[in-house]
């Protein structure tokens, strides 16, 4: 496979950006080799600068639930851009997107738009602390919530721990306000509340953890979190930047019918543009400035171009059987690949239109400790062979894949065949 132009661009990029990229995983360090520079995308396909064509299951890490350059989204954005791209003032489009979301989502009553998922989480953490007048945050090992200082914390030894920063530049004082416990462990959560009684502002979790594998939790654990938060007057915080509008229109909260106190969204909500949001009850959201004293602002928050893209995409998501069809395609893909996996080299865990390839013998993986780091050497081989076969995944074995509305059954069949060929190198 010829990637000469990608290699040249990467060499040049190293002169401009740390590691040659503007987000770490793009550097291909997890899989080795030179990253692919993308030139264009349409539907379920992307093309790189060397004109190699791929069926794309990264989908910009999840936002493109309709596929690349969807005509409905493009038409809406084009119409809006002709009226101006940014005003730093209210527009009717903000009202329309908020009304669309709140009308079909009974888990939040008010919403605030920001420019990214990380910004949404950062703002919502501040809101949780401001509302409860408490400082400590309880998070779970294996859940990622963006590059927020207080949440870039990895677990230390022990069942409950303040752990250590997983990034340089994060003060210990921030880390010391973050309690980290294992996923799917009721005992650890109970001990944390017993130890830090009346100190925990919120419990934050990806209800569908999909940033470090697909660590499916199930309703029982989420319902337990709901109950223990209520008992301790702490807020339950669902980070649905990935799962929001992905599993169903109401995200994991709707799929499991568990109502958190705060929800954050990103990715799909912006139709491929930088948008995030956080929402809660009217009471909690009344704490946000200018109505309350929890400050948060942003020049590009509610950007009209992004709002129009979000309106177009989410309207499509509301069409009849939209999510059922996505899940049907995903099951077809996973079942087809696994039929060729005669040596049981890996398993594919999937939920809705999300899937994750794990080189494991385990029937389920529900926390980060169960992921075998050594297995990533097999993913590296699989990854590069799939590229040669014209299939593009996220360049890390810890990342999930996504099926979009644009993926055809012909795409899925080609992908199944590509996996079959690639597996010959792993036997």
Secondary structure, 3 states (H helix, E strand, C coil): CCCHHHHHHHHHHCCCCHHHCCCHHHHCCCCCCCCCCEEEEEECEEEECCCCEEEECCHHHHCCCCCECCHHHHHHHHHHHCCCCCCCCCCHHHHHHHHHHHHCCCCCCEEEEECCHHHHHHHHHHHHHHHHCCCEEEEEECCCCCCCHHHCEECCCCCEECCEECCCCCCHHHHCCEEEEECCCHHHHHHHHHHCCCCEEEEEECCEECCCCCEECCHHHHHHHHHHHHHCCCEEEEEECCCCCCCCCCHHHHHHCCCCCEEEECHHHHCCCCCEEEEECHHHHCCECCCCCECCCCCCCCCHHHHHHHHHHHHHHCCCCHHHHHHHHHHHHHHHHHHCCCCCCCEEEEECCEEEEECCCCCCCCCHHHCCHHHHHHHHHHHHHHHHCCEECCCCCCCCEECCCCCCHHHHHHHHHHHHHHHCCCC
